[in-house]
Amino acid sequence: MKSERLQFTADDGESLHYKSWNVHGASRALVLLHRGHEHADRWDSVAPSLLMPDTAIYAWEARGHGQSPGRRGHAAGFMEYVRDLDTFFRHLQKQHGLVPEKTVVVAHSVG
């Protein structure tokens, strides 16, 4: 299962990163949220081993983490992460056809 690094634009204009293990024609989605001070690449060994052939997998990279811009591990407040995550889900719906009712979110620690 091959991954692709992509970006989406947050409400404040910042370009935030995410990884996609997108299965063509997938009818379901799994969204992975990393823990504090981590990044989307931490899911590289996990995503392919999940053996979910009809599921597209997306790993969000919070601002200030991984390749997303911002001071490392910092956001103006927790609501900034909430707004970014909301924008991310809207992006996935528009760009990848994500259906909320067919999506599972897995959050690690503060993810």
N, CA, C and O atoms as a GROMACS GRO file, in nm:
protein
  444
    1MET      N    1   0.085  -0.117   0.000
    1MET     CA    2   0.000   0.000   0.000
    1MET      C    3   0.090   0.124   0.000
    1MET      O    4   0.168   0.144   0.093
    2LYS      N    5   0.078   0.204  -0.102
    2LYS     CA    6   0.165   0.320  -0.119
    2LYS      C    7   0.098   0.446  -0.061
    2LYS      O    8  -0.022   0.467  -0.078
    3SER      N    9   0.178   0.527   0.007
    3SER     CA   10   0.125   0.651   0.063
    3SER      C   11   0.160   0.770  -0.026
    3SER      O   12   0.252   0.765  -0.108
    4GLU      N   13   0.085   0.876  -0.006
    4GLU     CA   14   0.107   1.000  -0.078
    4GLU      C   15   0.096   1.114   0.022
    4GLU      O   16   0.006   1.116   0.106
    5ARG      N   17   0.188   1.210   0.015
    5ARG     CA   18   0.183   1.327   0.104
    5ARG      C   19   0.109   1.438   0.031
    5ARG      O   20   0.143   1.474  -0.082
    6LEU      N   21   0.006   1.491   0.097
    6LEU     CA   22  -0.080   1.594   0.037
    6LEU      C   23  -0.095   1.712   0.132
    6LEU      O   24  -0.046   1.709   0.245
    7GLN      N   25  -0.164   1.815   0.086
    7GLN     CA   26  -0.186   1.935   0.168
    7GLN      C   27  -0.329   1.983   0.153
    7GLN      O   28  -0.396   1.954   0.054
    8PHE      N   29  -0.374   2.057   0.253
    8PHE     CA   30  -0.502   2.127   0.245
    8PHE      C   31  -0.483   2.264   0.308
    8PHE      O   32  -0.388   2.286   0.384
    9THR      N   33  -0.572   2.356   0.276
    9THR     CA   34  -0.560   2.492   0.326
    9THR      C   35  -0.652   2.512   0.445
    9THR      O   36  -0.773   2.493   0.435
   10ALA      N   37  -0.593   2.551   0.558
   10ALA     CA   38  -0.671   2.579   0.678
   10ALA      C   39  -0.747   2.710   0.662
   10ALA      O   40  -0.720   2.786   0.569
   11ASP      N   41  -0.841   2.736   0.752
   11ASP     CA   42  -0.922   2.858   0.744
   11ASP      C   43  -0.839   2.986   0.746
   11ASP      O   44  -0.880   3.088   0.690
   12ASP      N   45  -0.722   2.981   0.811
   12ASP     CA   46  -0.638   3.102   0.818
   12ASP      C   47  -0.538   3.111   0.703
   12ASP      O   48  -0.452   3.199   0.702
   13GLY      N   49  -0.550   3.021   0.605
   13GLY     CA   50  -0.464   3.025   0.487
   13GLY      C   51  -0.338   2.941   0.495
   13GLY      O   52  -0.268   2.926   0.395
   14GLU      N   53  -0.309   2.884   0.612
   14GLU     CA   54  -0.191   2.797   0.626
   14GLU      C   55  -0.213   2.668   0.547
   14GLU      O   56  -0.325   2.617   0.540
   15SER      N   57  -0.107   2.618   0.488
   15SER     CA   58  -0.112   2.493   0.414
   15SER      C   59  -0.065   2.380   0.505
   15SER      O   60   0.054   2.369   0.534
   16LEU      N   61  -0.158   2.298   0.550
   16LEU     CA   62  -0.127   2.188   0.642
   16LEU      C   63  -0.116   2.057   0.565
   16LEU      O   64  -0.178   2.039   0.461
   17HIS      N   65  -0.036   1.967   0.618
   17HIS     CA   66  -0.005   1.841   0.550
   17HIS      C   67  -0.086   1.724   0.604
   17HIS      O   68  -0.136   1.725   0.717
   18TYR      N   69  -0.096   1.622   0.520
   18TYR     CA   70  -0.152   1.494   0.562
   18TYR      C   71  -0.100   1.387   0.468
   18TYR      O   72  -0.048   1.416   0.360
   19LYS      N   73  -0.114   1.262   0.511
   19LYS     CA   74  -0.076   1.150   0.426
   19LYS      C   75  -0.201   1.072   0.389
   19LYS      O   76  -0.299   1.068   0.464
   20SER      N   77  -0.196   1.012   0.273
   20SER     CA   78  -0.309   0.936   0.223
   20SER      C   79  -0.262   0.800   0.175
   20SER      O   80  -0.165   0.789   0.100
   21TRP      N   81  -0.330   0.698   0.219
   21TRP     CA   82  -0.316   0.564   0.164
   21TRP      C   83  -0.453   0.541   0.100
   21TRP      O   84  -0.538   0.472   0.157
   22ASN      N   85  -0.471   0.598  -0.017
   22ASN     CA   86  -0.603   0.602  -0.078
   22ASN      C   87  -0.623   0.482  -0.168
   22ASN      O   88  -0.545   0.459  -0.261
   23VAL      N   89  -0.726   0.408  -0.141
   23VAL     CA   90  -0.762   0.291  -0.221
   23VAL      C   91  -0.865   0.338  -0.324
   23VAL      O   92  -0.972   0.386  -0.288
   24HIS      N   93  -0.833   0.323  -0.452
   24HIS     CA   94  -0.925   0.367  -0.557
   24HIS      C   95  -1.060   0.298  -0.541
   24HIS      O   96  -1.067   0.175  -0.532
   25GLY      N   97  -1.164   0.376  -0.537
   25GLY     CA   98  -1.299   0.321  -0.526
   25GLY      C   99  -1.338   0.279  -0.386
   25GLY      O  100  -1.440   0.213  -0.368
   26ALA      N  101  -1.259   0.317  -0.285
   26ALA     CA  102  -1.290   0.279  -0.147
   26ALA      C  103  -1.426   0.336  -0.106
   26ALA      O  104  -1.460   0.449  -0.141
   27SER      N  105  -1.502   0.257  -0.032
   27SER     CA  106  -1.633   0.304   0.014
   27SER      C  107  -1.631   0.349   0.159
   27SER      O  108  -1.729   0.404   0.209
   28ARG      N  109  -1.518   0.327   0.227
   28ARG     CA  110  -1.505   0.365   0.368
   28ARG      C  111  -1.376   0.441   0.387
   28ARG      O  112  -1.288   0.441   0.300
   29ALA      N  113  -1.364   0.507   0.503
   29ALA     CA  114  -1.242   0.582   0.533
   29ALA      C  115  -1.204   0.565   0.680
   29ALA      O  116  -1.289   0.546   0.767
   30LEU      N  117  -1.074   0.573   0.703
   30LEU     CA  118  -1.017   0.572   0.837
   30LEU      C  119  -0.929   0.695   0.847
   30LEU      O  120  -0.839   0.715   0.765
   31VAL      N  121  -0.954   0.779   0.947
   31VAL     CA  122  -0.874   0.900   0.967
   31VAL      C  123  -0.794   0.882   1.095
   31VAL      O  124  -0.849   0.854   1.202
   32LEU      N  125  -0.662   0.897   1.083
   32LEU     CA  126  -0.570   0.878   1.195
   32LEU      C  127  -0.517   1.012   1.244
   32LEU      O  128  -0.472   1.095   1.165
   33LEU      N  129  -0.522   1.033   1.376
   33LEU     CA  130  -0.472   1.156   1.437
   33LEU      C  131  -0.354   1.120   1.526
   33LEU      O  132  -0.366   1.035   1.614
   34HIS      N  133  -0.240   1.183   1.503
   34HIS     CA  134  -0.119   1.152   1.579
   34HIS      C  135  -0.124   1.212   1.719
   34HIS      O  136  -0.206   1.299   1.748
   35ARG      N  137  -0.036   1.163   1.805
   35ARG     CA  138  -0.027   1.217   1.941
   35ARG      C  139   0.057   1.345   1.940
   35ARG      O  140   0.112   1.382   1.837
   36GLY      N  141   0.066   1.410   2.054
   36GLY     CA  142   0.141   1.534   2.065
   36GLY      C  143   0.287   1.515   2.027
   36GLY      O  144   0.348   1.413   2.057
   37HIS      N  145   0.342   1.614   1.961
   37HIS     CA  146   0.483   1.618   1.919
   37HIS      C  147   0.520   1.504   1.825
   37HIS      O  148   0.636   1.462   1.821
   38GLU      N  149   0.424   1.454   1.750
   38GLU     CA  150   0.448   1.348   1.652
   38GLU      C  151   0.410   1.400   1.513
   38GLU      O  152   0.396   1.521   1.493
   39HIS      N  153   0.392   1.310   1.418
   39HIS     CA  154   0.363   1.348   1.280
   39HIS      C  155   0.300   1.230   1.207
   39HIS      O  156   0.298   1.118   1.257
   40ALA      N  157   0.250   1.258   1.088
   40ALA     CA  158   0.178   1.157   1.010
   40ALA      C  159   0.264   1.037   0.971
   40ALA      O  160   0.213   0.927   0.955
   41ASP      N  161   0.395   1.058   0.957
   41ASP     CA  162   0.482   0.947   0.916
   41ASP      C  163   0.487   0.835   1.019
   41ASP      O  164   0.525   0.723   0.986
   42ARG      N  165   0.448   0.862   1.143
   42ARG     CA  166   0.446   0.757   1.246
   42ARG      C  167   0.349   0.645   1.211
   42ARG      O  168   0.360   0.535   1.264
   43TRP      N  169   0.255   0.674   1.123
   43TRP     CA  170   0.157   0.573   1.084
   43TRP      C  171   0.204   0.487   0.966
   43TRP      O  172   0.132   0.398   0.922
   44ASP      N  173   0.325   0.513   0.914
   44ASP     CA  174   0.374   0.441   0.796
   44ASP      C  175   0.378   0.289   0.813
   44ASP      O  176   0.350   0.216   0.718
   45SER      N  177   0.412   0.242   0.931
   45SER     CA  178   0.417   0.096   0.951
   45SER      C  179   0.281   0.040   0.990
   45SER      O  180   0.257  -0.080   0.976
   46VAL      N  181   0.192   0.125   1.039
   46VAL     CA  182   0.061   0.080   1.084
   46VAL      C  183  -0.038   0.068   0.969
   46VAL      O  184  -0.103  -0.035   0.952
   47ALA      N  185  -0.049   0.174   0.890
   47ALA     CA  186  -0.153   0.180   0.785
   47ALA      C  187  -0.152   0.059   0.691
   47ALA      O  188  -0.258  -0.002   0.671
   48PRO      N  189  -0.038   0.021   0.633
   48PRO     CA  190  -0.040  -0.093   0.540
   48PRO      C  191  -0.074  -0.226   0.608
   48PRO      O  192  -0.122  -0.318   0.542
   49SER      N  193  -0.049  -0.236   0.737
   49SER     CA  194  -0.072  -0.363   0.806
   49SER      C  195  -0.218  -0.381   0.849
   49SER      O  196  -0.254  -0.487   0.900
   50LEU      N  197  -0.301  -0.281   0.830
   50LEU     CA  198  -0.439  -0.289   0.875
   50LEU      C  199  -0.525  -0.381   0.789
   50LEU      O  200  -0.630  -0.427   0.833
   51LEU      N  201  -0.482  -0.408   0.667
   51LEU     CA  202  -0.552  -0.500   0.577
   51LEU      C  203  -0.700  -0.466   0.565
   51LEU      O  204  -0.787  -0.547   0.595
   52MET      N  205  -0.726  -0.344   0.520
   52MET     CA  206  -0.863  -0.297   0.501
   52MET      C  207  -0.877  -0.257   0.354
   52MET      O  208  -0.867  -0.139   0.321
   53PRO      N  209  -0.900  -0.354   0.265
   53PRO     CA  210  -0.893  -0.330   0.121
   53PRO      C  211  -0.995  -0.231   0.066
   53PRO      O  212  -0.972  -0.173  -0.040
   54ASP      N  213  -1.106  -0.210   0.133
   54ASP     CA  214  -1.209  -0.119   0.082
   54ASP      C  215  -1.210   0.013   0.161
   54ASP      O  216  -1.312   0.081   0.167
   55THR      N  217  -1.095   0.047   0.222
   55THR     CA  218  -1.088   0.163   0.310
   55THR      C  219  -0.971   0.254   0.273
   55THR      O  220  -0.856   0.209   0.268
   56ALA      N  221  -1.002   0.380   0.248
   56ALA     CA  222  -0.898   0.481   0.229
   56ALA      C  223  -0.853   0.528   0.367
   56ALA      O  224  -0.936   0.545   0.456
   57ILE      N  225  -0.723   0.548   0.384
   57ILE     CA  226  -0.668   0.589   0.514
   57ILE      C  227  -0.602   0.726   0.498
   57ILE      O  228  -0.527   0.749   0.403
   58TYR      N  229  -0.632   0.815   0.592
   58TYR     CA  230  -0.576   0.950   0.591
   58TYR      C  231  -0.517   0.980   0.728
   58TYR      O  232  -0.582   0.956   0.830
   59ALA      N  233  -0.394   1.031   0.730
   59ALA     CA  234  -0.327   1.066   0.856
   59ALA      C  235  -0.303   1.217   0.858
   59ALA      O  236  -0.224   1.269   0.779
   60TRP      N  237  -0.370   1.284   0.946
   60TRP     CA  238  -0.363   1.429   0.963
   60TRP      C  239  -0.231   1.468   1.027
   60TRP      O  240  -0.177   1.393   1.109
   61GLU      N  241  -0.179   1.583   0.990
   61GLU     CA  242  -0.058   1.637   1.052
   61GLU      C  243  -0.093   1.775   1.106
   61GLU      O  244  -0.111   1.870   1.030
   62ALA      N  245  -0.103   1.786   1.237
   62ALA     CA  246  -0.144   1.911   1.302
   62ALA      C  247  -0.043   2.022   1.275
   62ALA      O  248   0.074   1.995   1.249
   63ARG      N  249  -0.090   2.146   1.281
   63ARG     CA  250   0.002   2.259   1.263
   63ARG      C  251   0.110   2.252   1.371
   63ARG      O  252   0.083   2.217   1.486
   64GLY      N  253   0.231   2.287   1.332
   64GLY     CA  254   0.344   2.280   1.424
   64GLY      C  255   0.398   2.139   1.444
   64GLY      O  256   0.478   2.115   1.534
   65HIS      N  257   0.354   2.046   1.360
   65HIS     CA  258   0.399   1.906   1.369
   65HIS      C  259   0.439   1.859   1.230
   65HIS      O  260   0.380   1.900   1.130
   66GLY      N  261   0.539   1.772   1.224
   66GLY     CA  262   0.582   1.716   1.096
   66GLY      C  263   0.615   1.824   0.995
   66GLY      O  264   0.690   1.916   1.026
   67GLN      N  265   0.558   1.814   0.876
   67GLN     CA  266   0.585   1.911   0.770
   67GLN      C  267   0.486   2.028   0.769
   67GLN      O  268   0.499   2.120   0.689
   68SER      N  269   0.387   2.025   0.858
   68SER     CA  270   0.295   2.137   0.868
   68SER      C  271   0.366   2.256   0.932
   68SER      O  272   0.445   2.237   1.024
   69PRO      N  273   0.338   2.378   0.884
   69PRO     CA  274   0.408   2.496   0.935
   69PRO      C  275   0.365   2.531   1.078
   69PRO      O  276   0.264   2.484   1.128
   70GLY      N  277   0.445   2.615   1.139
   70GLY     CA  278   0.415   2.664   1.273
   70GLY      C  279   0.525   2.628   1.370
   70GLY      O  280   0.606   2.538   1.345
   71ARG      N  281   0.527   2.699   1.483
   71ARG     CA  282   0.624   2.667   1.587
   71ARG      C  283   0.600   2.524   1.634
   71ARG      O  284   0.486   2.484   1.657
   72ARG      N  285   0.705   2.447   1.647
   72ARG     CA  286   0.696   2.305   1.678
   72ARG      C  287   0.612   2.279   1.802
   72ARG      O  288   0.640   2.330   1.910
   73GLY      N  289   0.507   2.199   1.782
   73GLY     CA  290   0.421   2.157   1.892
   73GLY      C  291   0.333   2.267   1.949
   73GLY      O  292   0.282   2.253   2.060
   74HIS      N  293   0.314   2.375   1.874
   74HIS     CA  294   0.240   2.489   1.929
   74HIS      C  295   0.119   2.524   1.843
   74HIS      O  296   0.125   2.518   1.720
   75ALA      N  297   0.011   2.561   1.909
   75ALA     CA  298  -0.106   2.622   1.845
   75ALA      C  299  -0.152   2.733   1.938
   75ALA      O  300  -0.122   2.731   2.057
   76ALA      N  301  -0.225   2.829   1.884
   76ALA     CA  302  -0.271   2.942   1.965
   76ALA      C  303  -0.363   2.896   2.078
   76ALA      O  304  -0.379   2.966   2.177
   77GLY      N  305  -0.422   2.781   2.063
   77GLY     CA  306  -0.511   2.722   2.163
   77GLY      C  307  -0.568   2.594   2.106
   77GLY      O  308  -0.556   2.569   1.986
   78PHE      N  309  -0.630   2.513   2.189
   78PHE     CA  310  -0.682   2.386   2.142
   78PHE      C  311  -0.787   2.404   2.033
   78PHE      O  312  -0.800   2.321   1.943
   79MET      N  313  -0.863   2.514   2.040
   79MET     CA  314  -0.966   2.539   1.938
   79MET      C  315  -0.906   2.557   1.799
   79MET      O  316  -0.973   2.534   1.699
   80GLU      N  317  -0.780   2.598   1.792
   80GLU     CA  318  -0.715   2.609   1.661
   80GLU      C  319  -0.704   2.470   1.598
   80GLU      O  320  -0.726   2.454   1.478
   81TYR      N  321  -0.669   2.370   1.678
   81TYR     CA  322  -0.665   2.232   1.628
   81TYR      C  323  -0.805   2.185   1.586
   81TYR      O  324  -0.821   2.118   1.484
   82VAL      N  325  -0.905   2.221   1.666
   82VAL     CA  326  -1.043   2.181   1.634
   82VAL      C  327  -1.086   2.241   1.500
   82VAL      O  328  -1.144   2.172   1.417
   83ARG      N  329  -1.059   2.370   1.480
   83ARG     CA  330  -1.093   2.434   1.352
   83ARG      C  331  -1.019   2.369   1.236
   83ARG      O  332  -1.076   2.344   1.130
   84ASP      N  333  -0.889   2.341   1.257
   84ASP     CA  334  -0.810   2.276   1.152
   84ASP      C  335  -0.867   2.139   1.118
   84ASP      O  336  -0.876   2.102   1.001
   85LEU      N  337  -0.905   2.064   1.219
   85LEU     CA  338  -0.959   1.930   1.196
   85LEU      C  339  -1.093   1.937   1.123
   85LEU      O  340  -1.119   1.856   1.034
   86ASP      N  341  -1.176   2.033   1.159
   86ASP     CA  342  -1.303   2.052   1.089
   86ASP      C  343  -1.278   2.085   0.941
   86ASP      O  344  -1.344   2.030   0.853
   87THR      N  345  -1.183   2.174   0.916
   87THR     CA  346  -1.148   2.209   0.777
   87THR      C  347  -1.093   2.088   0.703
   87THR      O  348  -1.122   2.067   0.586
   88PHE      N  349  -1.012   2.007   0.772
   88PHE     CA  350  -0.955   1.885   0.713
   88PHE      C  351  -1.067   1.790   0.670
   88PHE      O  352  -1.063   1.737   0.559
   89PHE      N  353  -1.166   1.768   0.756
   89PHE     CA  354  -1.276   1.679   0.722
   89PHE      C  355  -1.356   1.732   0.603
   89PHE      O  356  -1.396   1.655   0.516
   90ARG      N  357  -1.379   1.862   0.599
   90ARG     CA  358  -1.449   1.920   0.485
   90ARG      C  359  -1.368   1.902   0.357
   90ARG      O  360  -1.424   1.875   0.251
   91HIS      N  361  -1.235   1.916   0.368
   91HIS     CA  362  -1.146   1.893   0.253
   91HIS      C  363  -1.156   1.748   0.206
   91HIS      O  364  -1.169   1.722   0.086
   92LEU      N  365  -1.150   1.653   0.299
   92LEU     CA  366  -1.159   1.512   0.262
   92LEU      C  367  -1.292   1.480   0.194
   92LEU      O  368  -1.298   1.401   0.100
   93GLN      N  369  -1.399   1.541   0.242
   93GLN     CA  370  -1.530   1.520   0.180
   93GLN      C  371  -1.530   1.571   0.036
   93GLN      O  372  -1.577   1.503  -0.055
   94LYS      N  373  -1.477   1.690   0.017
   94LYS     CA  374  -1.479   1.753  -0.116
   94LYS      C  375  -1.380   1.688  -0.213
   94LYS      O  376  -1.415   1.660  -0.327
   95GLN      N  377  -1.257   1.664  -0.168
   95GLN     CA  378  -1.152   1.616  -0.257
   95GLN      C  379  -1.149   1.464  -0.274
   95GLN      O  380  -1.110   1.415  -0.380
   96HIS      N  381  -1.189   1.391  -0.170
   96HIS     CA  382  -1.175   1.245  -0.175
   96HIS      C  383  -1.307   1.170  -0.160
   96HIS      O  384  -1.310   1.047  -0.160
   97GLY      N  385  -1.418   1.244  -0.148
   97GLY     CA  386  -1.547   1.179  -0.138
   97GLY      C  387  -1.574   1.113  -0.004
   97GLY      O  388  -1.658   1.024   0.006
   98LEU      N  389  -1.504   1.156   0.100
   98LEU     CA  390  -1.525   1.099   0.233
   98LEU      C  391  -1.671   1.116   0.274
   98LEU      O  392  -1.729   1.223   0.259
   99VAL      N  393  -1.729   1.009   0.326
   99VAL     CA  394  -1.867   1.009   0.375
   99VAL      C  395  -1.860   0.994   0.527
   99VAL      O  396  -1.816   0.890   0.576
  100PRO      N  397  -1.904   1.096   0.603
  100PRO     CA  398  -1.892   1.090   0.749
  100PRO      C  399  -1.949   0.963   0.811
  100PRO      O  400  -1.890   0.908   0.904
  101GLU      N  401  -2.062   0.915   0.760
  101GLU     CA  402  -2.126   0.795   0.817
  101GLU      C  403  -2.046   0.668   0.789
  101GLU      O  404  -2.073   0.564   0.850
  102LYS      N  405  -1.950   0.675   0.698
  102LYS     CA  406  -1.868   0.558   0.666
  102LYS      C  407  -1.722   0.583   0.700
  102LYS      O  408  -1.632   0.530   0.637
  103THR      N  409  -1.701   0.666   0.804
  103THR     CA  410  -1.566   0.705   0.844
  103THR      C  411  -1.544   0.674   0.991
  103THR      O  412  -1.630   0.698   1.075
  104VAL      N  413  -1.427   0.618   1.020
  104VAL     CA  414  -1.385   0.593   1.158
  104VAL      C  415  -1.264   0.682   1.186
  104VAL      O  416  -1.174   0.693   1.102
  105VAL      N  417  -1.262   0.743   1.303
  105VAL     CA  418  -1.150   0.827   1.345
  105VAL      C  419  -1.078   0.756   1.459
  105VAL      O  420  -1.141   0.715   1.556
  106VAL      N  421  -0.946   0.744   1.447
  106VAL     CA  422  -0.863   0.686   1.553
  106VAL      C  423  -0.766   0.795   1.598
  106VAL      O  424  -0.686   0.844   1.519
  107ALA      N  425  -0.775   0.831   1.725
  107ALA     CA  426  -0.689   0.935   1.780
  107ALA      C  427  -0.595   0.872   1.882
  107ALA      O  428  -0.637   0.792   1.966
  108HIS      N  429  -0.468   0.909   1.874
  108HIS     CA  430  -0.366   0.857   1.964
  108HIS      C  431  -0.332   0.965   2.066
  108HIS      O  432  -0.290   1.074   2.027
  109SER      N  433  -0.349   0.938   2.193
  109SER     CA  434  -0.317   1.031   2.302
  109SER      C  435  -0.398   1.159   2.286
  109SER      O  436  -0.521   1.154   2.285
  110VAL      N  437  -0.332   1.275   2.274
  110VAL     CA  438  -0.405   1.402   2.262
  110VAL      C  439  -0.461   1.423   2.122
  110VAL      O  440  -0.528   1.523   2.098
  111GLY      N  441  -0.434   1.330   2.028
  111GLY     CA  442  -0.488   1.339   1.892
  111GLY      C  443  -0.635   1.339   1.900
  111GLY      O  444  -0.703   1.346   1.798
   0.00000   0.00000   0.00000
